[in-house]
Amino acid sequence: MFLETATRPDFGAEAETKRRKTRQRPTPIHDTGVDRVFMAGVYILLTTFLLLVLVPLINILASSFSSPAAVSSGQVFLWPVDFTLRGYEAVLGNSDILTGFRNSFFYVVAGTLISLALTVMIAYPLSRSELVGRRALIGGVLFTMLFSGGLIPTYLVVQSLGMLNTPWAMIIPAAIGAWQVLIAMTFFRSSIPAELYEAAQLDGSSDLRFLWSVVLPLSKPLLAVIALMYGIGQWNQYFSALIYLRSEDLYPLQLVLRNILVLNNNAGGTDLANQLERQQLADLMKFSLIVVSTVPVMLVYPFVARHFTKGVMIGSVKG
């Protein structure tokens, strides 16, 4: 009799909990026929885009490991034909390659750090509503994004500053991107609450201390995205080097690879067999050069990929 009266309330509560869980369980939503057709179309479209991007990449990689004759005759599709490393031997055997890698890494590291610092120094004040003349300054940034001075005025400015044929000609003219400034400004304005700044002010923090100790640690996704944008831009710098640099010791990798390709195209002599072999080797080297210049970026991208989507999506909200 005692056991019956003691266990009956617990059993009732447990049963009530089960009944509540049953009532709160969401009703599964079944896709309609239209939804299934729509999703099938989405998957087909995405698969098509994936193939459009993936197939050329695989073809380039397979061609870079194929024989020059197979590449010139168009026999390579998705798998190497007559496997050989001759293209990479011709590219990496050139002593200027190391110089190009060294210069490109310097331009990427120094240029990215300078660009990142300048972008934050411009974007953070523009994100503060109490900044005097904020709207006019933002209008000035937008103006530079829509209109530029052109090649000749830019060249004259670089020349007047004494930066011709110096590494700074590769870094300073491209140090600030208006698009990156707008993304950073939007991120700071939407992600750093004003209450946080007011609390820091009450604790006696200066603006610079607040930026360094609070804003930057909370902006790691943004900094990763901006650094990736500037870094890829610096790595692919080709036209600026062609315009501003004269010394081959300062050439970035892209310009060194271009010179290797030009030399192999023009060094055939008068022998027809030699000319044909040089032409086939030049065709093979195009694919090897693409792989050599792309691999460093592809190795870095996975480390910032998880920040990339988040940073771009937050910064994409304008207004």
C-alpha positions as CSV (number, residue, x, y, z in Angstrom):
1,M,0.0,0.0,0.0
2,F,2.9,2.3,0.8
3,L,4.7,1.5,-2.4
4,E,1.6,2.2,-4.5
5,T,1.0,5.6,-3.0
6,A,4.7,6.6,-3.2
7,T,5.3,5.7,-6.9
8,R,2.0,6.9,-8.3
9,P,2.8,10.7,-8.4
10,D,6.3,10.1,-10.1
11,F,4.7,7.9,-12.7
12,G,2.1,10.6,-13.4
13,A,4.8,13.3,-13.8
14,E,6.8,11.2,-16.2
15,A,3.8,10.4,-18.2
16,E,2.9,14.1,-18.3
17,T,6.4,14.9,-19.5
18,K,6.1,12.4,-22.3
19,R,2.8,13.8,-23.3
20,R,4.3,17.3,-23.4
21,K,7.2,16.2,-25.6
22,T,4.8,14.5,-27.9
23,R,2.7,17.6,-28.2
24,Q,5.7,19.8,-28.7
25,R,7.3,17.6,-31.4
26,P,7.2,19.5,-34.7
27,T,5.2,18.1,-37.5
28,P,7.5,17.0,-40.3
29,I,7.1,19.1,-43.5
30,H,6.9,17.0,-46.6
31,D,8.2,18.5,-49.9
32,T,5.7,18.9,-52.6
33,G,6.3,17.9,-56.2
34,V,7.1,21.5,-57.1
35,D,9.7,21.6,-54.3
36,R,11.4,18.4,-55.5
37,V,11.5,19.7,-59.1
38,F,13.0,23.0,-57.9
39,M,15.6,21.3,-55.8
40,A,16.5,19.0,-58.7
41,G,17.0,22.0,-60.9
42,V,19.2,23.7,-58.3
43,Y,21.4,20.6,-58.0
44,I,21.7,20.3,-61.8
45,L,22.6,23.9,-62.1
46,L,25.2,23.7,-59.3
47,T,26.7,20.5,-60.7
48,T,27.0,22.2,-64.1
49,F,28.8,25.2,-62.7
50,L,31.1,22.8,-60.7
51,L,32.0,20.9,-63.9
52,L,32.6,24.2,-65.8
53,V,35.1,25.2,-63.1
54,L,36.6,21.7,-62.3
55,V,37.1,20.3,-65.8
56,P,39.4,23.1,-67.1
57,L,41.4,22.9,-63.8
58,I,41.9,19.1,-64.2
59,N,42.8,19.6,-67.9
60,I,45.5,22.2,-67.0
61,L,46.9,19.9,-64.3
62,A,46.9,16.8,-66.7
63,S,48.4,18.9,-69.5
64,S,51.3,20.1,-67.3
65,F,52.3,16.4,-66.7
66,S,52.0,15.3,-70.4
67,S,54.5,15.2,-73.2
68,P,55.0,18.4,-75.3
69,A,53.8,16.5,-78.5
70,A,50.6,15.3,-76.8
71,V,49.8,18.8,-75.5
72,S,50.4,20.4,-78.9
73,S,48.3,17.8,-80.7
74,G,45.4,18.3,-78.3
75,Q,45.4,14.7,-77.0
76,V,45.1,15.6,-73.3
77,F,41.8,15.9,-71.6
78,L,41.5,14.8,-68.0
79,W,44.5,12.4,-67.7
80,P,48.2,12.9,-68.5
81,V,49.3,11.5,-71.8
82,D,53.0,10.2,-71.9
83,F,53.6,11.3,-68.3
84,T,56.6,13.6,-68.0
85,L,58.0,16.4,-65.7
86,R,59.7,18.2,-68.6
87,G,57.5,21.3,-68.3
88,Y,58.2,21.7,-64.6
89,E,62.0,21.0,-65.2
90,A,62.1,23.8,-67.7
91,V,60.2,26.2,-65.5
92,L,61.8,25.4,-62.1
93,G,65.3,25.0,-63.7
94,N,65.4,28.7,-64.4
95,S,67.4,30.5,-61.8
96,D,65.2,33.6,-62.0
97,I,62.3,31.5,-60.6
98,L,63.7,31.8,-57.0
99,T,64.1,35.5,-57.5
100,G,60.5,35.8,-58.7
101,F,59.2,33.8,-55.7
102,R,61.3,35.9,-53.3
103,N,60.1,39.1,-54.7
104,S,56.4,38.0,-54.9
105,F,56.5,36.8,-51.3
106,F,57.9,40.1,-50.1
107,Y,55.3,42.1,-52.1
108,V,52.5,39.9,-50.7
109,V,53.6,40.1,-47.1
110,A,54.7,43.7,-46.9
111,G,51.9,44.9,-49.2
112,T,49.2,43.0,-47.3
113,L,50.3,44.3,-43.9
114,I,50.5,47.9,-45.1
115,S,47.1,47.6,-46.9
116,L,45.5,46.0,-43.9
117,A,46.8,48.7,-41.5
118,L,45.7,51.6,-43.8
119,T,42.3,50.1,-44.5
120,V,41.5,49.7,-40.8
121,M,42.8,53.2,-40.0
122,I,40.4,54.6,-42.7
123,A,37.4,52.3,-42.2
124,Y,37.2,52.5,-38.4
125,P,36.8,56.3,-38.1
126,L,34.3,56.2,-41.0
127,S,32.2,53.7,-39.0
128,R,31.8,56.1,-36.1
129,S,28.7,58.2,-36.4
130,E,30.2,61.1,-34.4
131,L,33.0,61.7,-36.9
132,V,32.6,65.2,-38.4
133,G,32.2,65.2,-42.2
134,R,31.7,61.5,-42.2
135,R,29.3,61.5,-45.2
136,A,31.6,63.7,-47.3
137,L,34.5,61.4,-46.6
138,I,32.5,58.3,-47.5
139,G,31.5,60.1,-50.7
140,G,35.2,60.7,-51.4
141,V,35.9,57.0,-51.0
142,L,33.0,56.1,-53.3
143,F,34.3,58.6,-55.9
144,T,37.7,56.9,-56.1
145,M,36.0,53.5,-56.6
146,L,34.0,54.8,-59.6
147,F,36.6,57.1,-61.2
148,S,40.3,56.9,-61.4
149,G,43.0,59.2,-62.7
150,G,44.1,56.7,-65.4
151,L,47.5,55.2,-66.3
152,I,49.5,58.2,-67.3
153,P,48.6,60.4,-64.2
154,T,49.2,57.5,-61.9
155,Y,52.6,56.9,-63.6
156,L,53.5,60.6,-63.2
157,V,52.6,60.5,-59.5
158,V,54.7,57.4,-58.9
159,Q,57.6,59.0,-60.8
160,S,57.4,62.3,-58.9
161,L,57.5,60.4,-55.6
162,G,60.7,58.6,-56.7
163,M,59.2,55.1,-56.5
164,L,60.0,54.0,-60.1
165,N,62.1,50.8,-60.2
166,T,61.7,50.3,-56.4
167,P,59.7,47.7,-54.5
168,W,57.4,50.5,-53.2
169,A,56.0,51.0,-56.7
170,M,54.4,47.6,-56.3
171,I,53.0,48.3,-52.9
172,I,52.0,51.9,-52.3
173,P,49.9,52.6,-55.4
174,A,47.7,49.6,-54.6
175,A,47.8,50.0,-50.9
176,I,44.2,51.0,-50.4
177,G,41.1,49.5,-52.1
178,A,37.9,51.5,-51.8
179,W,35.8,48.3,-51.9
180,Q,37.7,46.8,-49.0
181,V,37.3,50.1,-47.0
182,L,33.5,50.0,-47.5
183,I,33.4,46.3,-46.4
184,A,35.5,47.0,-43.3
185,M,33.5,50.1,-42.4
186,T,30.2,48.2,-42.7
187,F,31.6,45.4,-40.6
188,F,32.7,47.8,-37.8
189,R,29.4,49.7,-37.8
190,S,27.2,46.5,-37.7
191,S,29.4,44.3,-35.4
192,I,30.9,46.7,-32.8
193,P,28.1,48.1,-30.6
194,A,28.2,51.7,-29.4
195,E,27.6,50.5,-25.8
196,L,31.0,48.7,-25.9
197,Y,32.7,51.9,-26.8
198,E,30.9,53.8,-24.1
199,A,31.9,51.2,-21.5
200,A,35.5,51.4,-22.6
201,Q,35.4,55.2,-22.3
202,L,34.1,54.9,-18.8
203,D,37.0,52.7,-18.0
204,G,39.4,55.4,-19.3
205,S,40.3,53.7,-22.6
206,S,41.5,55.9,-25.4
207,D,40.3,55.4,-29.0
208,L,43.6,53.8,-30.1
209,R,43.5,51.4,-27.1
210,F,39.8,50.5,-27.8
211,L,40.7,49.8,-31.5
212,W,43.7,47.6,-30.7
213,S,42.3,45.8,-27.6
214,V,38.6,45.4,-28.5
215,V,37.8,46.1,-32.1
216,L,40.6,44.2,-33.8
217,P,40.2,41.0,-31.7
218,L,36.5,41.0,-32.5
219,S,37.2,41.5,-36.3
220,K,39.3,38.4,-37.1
221,P,36.9,37.2,-39.8
222,L,37.0,40.6,-41.5
223,L,40.8,40.9,-41.2
224,A,41.2,37.4,-42.7
225,V,39.0,38.3,-45.7
226,I,40.6,41.6,-46.3
227,A,44.1,40.1,-46.0
228,L,43.2,37.4,-48.5
229,M,41.8,40.0,-51.0
230,Y,44.9,42.1,-50.8
231,G,47.3,39.1,-50.8
232,I,45.8,37.6,-53.9
233,G,45.9,41.0,-55.6
234,Q,49.6,41.4,-54.8
235,W,50.4,37.9,-55.9
236,N,48.8,38.5,-59.3
237,Q,50.5,41.9,-59.8
238,Y,51.7,41.8,-63.4
239,F,50.8,45.0,-65.2
240,S,52.2,47.3,-62.4
241,A,55.5,45.5,-62.5
242,L,55.6,45.8,-66.3
243,I,55.0,49.6,-66.0
244,Y,57.0,50.6,-63.0
245,L,60.0,48.1,-62.8
246,R,63.1,48.0,-65.0
247,S,65.5,45.9,-62.9
248,E,64.9,42.1,-63.3
249,D,66.0,41.6,-59.7
250,L,62.7,43.3,-58.7
251,Y,60.4,41.3,-61.0
252,P,57.6,39.4,-59.3
253,L,57.0,35.8,-60.2
254,Q,54.3,36.6,-62.8
255,L,56.7,38.7,-64.8
256,V,59.5,36.1,-64.5
257,L,57.2,33.4,-65.8
258,R,56.2,35.6,-68.7
259,N,59.8,36.2,-69.6
260,I,60.6,32.4,-69.5
261,L,57.7,31.8,-71.8
262,V,58.7,34.5,-74.3
263,L,62.4,33.3,-74.3
264,N,61.3,29.8,-75.1
265,N,59.1,31.0,-78.0
266,N,61.9,33.1,-79.5
267,A,64.9,30.8,-79.1
268,G,64.2,28.3,-81.8
269,G,66.9,29.5,-84.3
270,T,66.5,28.6,-88.0
271,D,66.3,24.8,-87.6
272,L,62.7,23.7,-88.3
273,A,62.9,20.6,-86.0
274,N,64.3,22.7,-83.2
275,Q,61.6,25.4,-83.7
276,L,58.9,22.7,-83.6
277,E,60.3,21.3,-80.4
278,R,60.6,24.7,-78.8
279,Q,57.0,25.5,-79.8
280,Q,55.8,22.3,-78.3
281,L,57.8,22.9,-75.1
282,A,56.4,26.4,-74.9
283,D,52.8,25.0,-75.2
284,L,53.6,22.6,-72.4
285,M,55.2,25.3,-70.2
286,K,52.0,27.5,-70.4
287,F,50.2,24.8,-68.3
288,S,53.2,24.3,-65.9
289,L,53.4,28.1,-65.4
290,I,49.7,28.3,-64.5
291,V,50.2,25.5,-61.9
292,V,53.4,27.0,-60.4
293,S,51.8,30.4,-60.0
294,T,48.5,29.1,-58.6
295,V,49.7,26.5,-56.1
296,P,50.8,29.0,-53.4
297,V,47.4,30.7,-53.3
298,M,45.6,27.4,-53.2
299,L,47.8,26.3,-50.3
300,V,46.9,29.4,-48.3
301,Y,43.2,29.6,-49.1
302,P,42.0,26.6,-46.9
303,F,43.4,28.3,-43.8
304,V,41.2,31.4,-44.3
305,A,38.3,29.7,-46.0
306,R,36.3,29.3,-42.8
307,H,36.5,33.1,-42.2
308,F,35.9,34.0,-45.8
309,T,32.2,33.4,-46.1
310,K,31.4,34.9,-42.8
311,G,33.4,38.0,-43.3
312,V,32.1,38.7,-46.8
313,M,28.5,38.1,-45.9
314,I,28.7,40.4,-42.9
315,G,30.4,43.1,-44.9
316,S,28.1,42.8,-47.9
317,V,25.3,44.5,-46.0
318,K,25.5,48.2,-47.1
319,G,23.8,51.3,-45.8
